[in-house]
Amino acid sequence: FETYAAQNFKLHRRGLLRTAPTTLTRATSWKPKSIKTSLLLRVPASLIPSSLHTFKCLLGYAAGGDSLLDTDMDQTPQQYLTSLLSKVIYAPVILKEELYCQIMKQIKNNGSEESVCKLWQLMVIVLACFVPPTVDLRIVVEEYCQRPFQKLKGQTQKTE
């Protein structure tokens, strides 16, 4: 995921106080608040609002509809999920790629076991709706989904 992100994420974001590029670790790790722009470089300006909306829905779903979230929406987890899927299901390919990257970002270094569980559920739902649209991303998602099982396999071998 990190290699894909290094090649495809917006690491050189401009901001009022930001002069140095965002670190790869920061760009690929859980964030408790809404993002300000899309993760992927290739997202056209016309789709950035949709990208931000999917991230807010992802946050809302993963947090169980918590109204303390940094979103302008107050919905149940199911409503967040419905809103997210309805926005992405018929969207251009790049928005589907963006969603996969957002899910992987929010899983990585997330301190909430409940949130991580919901994000993995979301990953399964999204995989059931549409496969990652590009070959490169398919490989990344497949490897990402195998990581927890590889760690678990390594732990069980140590205890035997």
C-alpha positions as CSV (number, residue, x, y, z in Angstrom):
1,F,0.0,0.0,0.0
2,E,2.8,2.4,0.9
3,T,4.6,1.9,-2.5
4,Y,1.3,2.5,-4.3
5,A,0.7,5.6,-2.2
6,A,4.2,7.0,-2.8
7,Q,3.5,6.9,-6.5
8,N,-0.2,7.9,-6.6
9,F,-1.0,10.0,-3.5
10,K,-0.9,13.8,-3.2
11,L,2.1,14.2,-0.9
12,H,3.0,17.8,-1.9
13,R,-0.1,19.5,-0.6
14,R,-0.1,23.2,-0.2
15,G,-1.4,24.9,2.9
16,L,-1.0,28.1,4.8
17,L,1.7,26.6,7.1
18,R,2.7,23.6,5.1
19,T,6.0,23.9,3.2
20,A,7.3,20.4,3.4
21,P,5.6,17.4,1.7
22,T,3.3,15.2,3.8
23,T,5.1,12.1,5.1
24,L,4.1,8.8,3.5
25,T,3.3,7.4,6.9
26,R,0.9,10.3,7.7
27,A,-0.7,10.1,4.2
28,T,-1.4,6.4,4.6
29,S,-2.5,6.3,8.2
30,W,-5.8,6.8,10.1
31,K,-7.1,10.3,10.4
32,P,-9.9,11.2,12.8
33,K,-11.1,14.2,10.8
34,S,-12.2,14.9,7.3
35,I,-9.6,15.2,4.6
36,K,-9.3,18.5,2.7
37,T,-8.6,17.1,-0.7
38,S,-8.6,13.7,-2.5
39,L,-5.8,11.2,-1.7
40,L,-5.1,10.3,-5.3
41,L,-3.3,12.7,-7.7
42,R,-5.4,11.7,-10.6
43,V,-8.8,12.7,-9.1
44,P,-10.0,15.6,-11.3
45,A,-11.1,18.8,-9.6
46,S,-14.7,18.1,-10.5
47,L,-14.7,14.9,-8.4
48,I,-12.9,16.2,-5.3
49,P,-16.2,17.1,-3.6
50,S,-17.4,13.5,-4.2
51,S,-14.1,12.2,-2.8
52,L,-14.6,14.3,0.4
53,H,-18.2,13.1,0.7
54,T,-17.1,9.5,0.5
55,F,-14.5,10.1,3.2
56,K,-17.1,11.7,5.5
57,C,-19.4,8.8,5.0
58,L,-16.5,6.4,5.7
59,L,-15.8,8.2,8.9
60,G,-19.4,8.2,9.9
61,Y,-19.9,4.5,9.2
62,A,-16.7,3.4,11.0
63,A,-17.5,5.5,14.0
64,G,-21.0,4.0,14.3
65,G,-22.8,7.2,13.3
66,D,-21.1,9.2,16.1
67,S,-22.4,12.7,15.9
68,L,-19.2,14.1,17.4
69,L,-17.5,13.4,14.1
70,D,-16.0,16.1,12.0
71,T,-18.8,15.9,9.5
72,D,-21.7,18.1,8.6
73,M,-24.0,15.0,8.5
74,D,-25.8,13.3,11.4
75,Q,-26.8,9.8,10.3
76,T,-26.9,6.2,11.4
77,P,-24.1,3.9,10.2
78,Q,-26.5,2.3,7.7
79,Q,-27.4,5.8,6.2
80,Y,-23.7,6.6,5.9
81,L,-23.1,3.3,4.1
82,T,-26.1,3.9,1.8
83,S,-24.9,7.4,1.0
84,L,-21.3,6.2,0.3
85,L,-22.3,3.3,-1.9
86,S,-24.9,5.4,-3.9
87,K,-22.2,8.0,-4.5
88,V,-19.6,5.5,-5.7
89,I,-21.4,2.6,-7.4
90,Y,-22.0,4.4,-10.7
91,A,-19.1,6.9,-10.3
92,P,-16.0,7.1,-12.5
93,V,-13.3,4.5,-12.0
94,I,-11.0,7.0,-10.2
95,L,-13.6,7.6,-7.4
96,K,-13.7,3.8,-6.8
97,E,-9.9,3.8,-6.6
98,E,-10.0,6.7,-4.2
99,L,-12.5,4.8,-2.0
100,Y,-10.3,1.7,-1.7
101,C,-7.4,4.0,-0.8
102,Q,-9.5,5.8,1.8
103,I,-10.5,2.5,3.4
104,M,-6.9,1.2,3.6
105,K,-5.7,4.6,5.0
106,Q,-8.4,4.5,7.8
107,I,-7.5,0.9,8.8
108,K,-3.8,1.5,9.1
109,N,-2.8,2.7,12.6
110,N,-6.4,3.0,13.7
111,G,-6.5,2.6,17.5
112,S,-10.1,1.6,17.7
113,E,-10.8,-2.1,17.4
114,E,-14.5,-1.4,16.7
115,S,-13.7,1.1,14.0
116,V,-11.1,-1.3,12.3
117,C,-13.7,-4.1,12.4
118,K,-16.3,-1.8,10.7
119,L,-13.7,-0.7,8.1
120,W,-12.9,-4.3,7.2
121,Q,-16.6,-5.0,6.9
122,L,-16.8,-2.0,4.5
123,M,-13.9,-3.4,2.5
124,V,-15.8,-6.7,2.1
125,I,-19.0,-4.8,1.1
126,V,-17.1,-2.7,-1.5
127,L,-15.3,-5.7,-2.8
128,A,-18.7,-7.4,-3.3
129,C,-20.0,-4.4,-5.2
130,F,-17.0,-3.8,-7.5
131,V,-13.5,-5.1,-7.8
132,P,-10.6,-2.6,-7.7
133,P,-10.7,-1.1,-11.2
134,T,-7.1,-1.2,-12.1
135,V,-4.6,-4.1,-12.1
136,D,-2.1,-2.2,-9.9
137,L,-4.8,-1.4,-7.3
138,R,-6.1,-5.0,-7.4
139,I,-2.7,-6.2,-6.4
140,V,-2.3,-3.6,-3.6
141,V,-5.8,-4.4,-2.2
142,E,-5.2,-8.2,-2.4
143,E,-1.8,-7.9,-0.5
144,Y,-3.4,-5.5,2.0
145,C,-6.2,-7.9,2.7
146,Q,-3.7,-10.7,3.2
147,R,-1.6,-8.9,5.8
148,P,-3.7,-9.6,8.9
149,F,-3.7,-13.3,8.0
150,Q,0.0,-13.4,7.5
151,K,0.5,-11.7,10.9
152,L,-1.9,-14.2,12.5
153,K,-0.1,-17.1,10.8
154,G,3.2,-15.8,12.1
155,Q,1.9,-15.5,15.7
156,T,0.4,-19.0,15.7
157,Q,3.7,-20.5,14.4
158,K,5.6,-18.8,17.3
159,T,3.3,-20.3,19.9
160,E,3.5,-23.9,18.6
